Amino acid sequence: MRGFPFCDEVVDFVNAHDRVFVLEQNRDAQLRSLMLIEHGLDPAKLISVLHYDGSPITARFIVKAIAERAHASGEVRRLDDDGGERSVSFPSSRDRAGAPDQAKALS
């Protein structure tokens, strides 16, 4: 999102999806709160991913945080190119030593 007030495309996007992860870089989840207050969106659809320790947010943090939330809801899966499902595993810090900064897909 570029700024407030939010454009209609934001509301359309949220309404078109079951869940939307909202990346927040403050502890109060202000972006999610503004979306709820201004547009009356379903709070269950907007899931905050909070990062507020003062360091830059990384792709690794985002992938891990979303995976944890998806796993908690039982929705960790990925479709192969042929339409088949496979589970997706995210490496632990021990597994990542010397490994590239990306998730490992397991068949």
N, C-alpha and C positions, 0 to 999 in steps of 0.2 A: 504494500500500500504506500502511496506517495504522501498522503496527508489527510487531514481532517478538515471539513466533513468528507465522509466516504462517498464515493460515486456509486451509482446503482449497480455497476458490475460486481462490486464487492458483495452486495446482498444477493444478487443472482447467483454468484459463485457458491456462497454458503448454502443457499436453498437447494442447489443442484447436487449437494454432497451430503452423505450421512454424517461425516465428521470432518472437521477442519482443524488442523493444528496451527495454533497462533503462537509464533515465536516472540517472546517477550524478553527484553533486556532490562527489566526492573522487577522488583519483588512484588509489586502491587498489581500486576497484570492489567495495566491501564488500557492497553489496546483492546483486549477482550471486553473489558468493562464498557468502553466507549461503543463498541459494536453492539453490545446488548442494550445499552441505554438508548442509543440513537435509532436503532432499527427493530427493536423487539425480537431479536433472533432467539432461537431455541438455545438456551445455555448448554444443553447436553451435546449439541453439535460442535461447540467451540471448546477445544481442549488446549489449555495453555502449556507451553513449553517454556519454563522460566530459566533464565540465565542472568544472574545479577551479582557475580563476584568481582566485577571490575575488569576482568580479562576479556579479550575479544572472543566472540562466539565462534566456534569451529564447526566444520562440517561433521567431524567425528562426534562432537557433543550432540548436534541435532539428530544425527542418525540413531545414536544410542538412546536418546530421550524418547524419540518417536517409537522406536522398537520396543522399549520398555512399556510404554503406554499401550501399544498394540498387543503385546504379549499379555499384559494384565487383562485385556478384554477378550483374549482368546482369538485374536485375528492376525496372527503372524503367519503369513503365507505369501507365496509369490507364484504368479502364473508363468509357465514356460512359454516360449514362442509358439509351441504347438497346442497351447491351451491347458496342458496338464499342470497340476499343482506340485510345488515342492516347498519344503520348509526353508526358512532363511535363518542363519545363525550369525551372530555378531561376535567377533573374537574378543576374548577377555584381554586385559592389559598384559597378561603373561604371554598370550598368543601373538600379540602385536609387536613384541620386541623384534625389531629389524624387519617387520613386514610392512608392505605398502599400506597407506591410510585408506582402506576400503573394507567393506563388509565381505565376508566369505559366504558364498552360496553353497549349500550342501544338497546333494540329490537324495 
